[in-house]
Amino acid sequence: MRTKSRIVVEELVARGHPNVQATHRTTFEITKETFLTPRGDCIIAVCASKGAADLSTAFKEAVKRDGTLIVIELHAGDLYEEIRAYGSKSLILTSPFSMVVRKSDYIDPRTIAIRANKAAADLKRELIDFLKDPRTVVRIVLKAFLEDY
């Protein structure tokens, strides 16, 4: 028997910042905040157009299923990075300010995906160097792949 599948897509934009470090080994974060201190080593972009709470109902429903594959695409200039992670029925998705992707199973209101194959420290350094420029605009595409919907 063939399974039905569907992709739910969400897009947002954010900007670079001179304090982007991207050295965190278990997470990366995108925030609506306009500032970033050097201690924010998981934050890869600021001034985001959305936080977790702003995601569409369709996307939230898709990722609130155990095992939903989530592909996060980062597009900045000619640079591209892809991260694979998973959804969970336990996701809360209520943070108005940020979105966090985690390698672990930990969930809080900012978490949009867990069990990721990459964290901030794993991202291409060429991309991170580009994201240190506040003029850089990064387009983030979130894709949730649903099977047997």
Secondary structure as UniProt FT lines:
FT   STRAND          5..15
FT   TURN            18..19
FT   STRAND          27..31
FT   TURN            38..39
FT   TURN            41..42
FT   STRAND          43..46
FT   HELIX           52..54
FT   HELIX           57..63
FT   TURN            66..67
FT   STRAND          69..76
FT   TURN            77..78
FT   STRAND          79..86
FT   TURN            89..90
FT   STRAND          98..102
FT   TURN            109..110
FT   STRAND          111..114
FT   HELIX           120..122
FT   HELIX           125..130
FT   TURN            131..132
FT   TURN            134..135
FT   STRAND          137..147
//
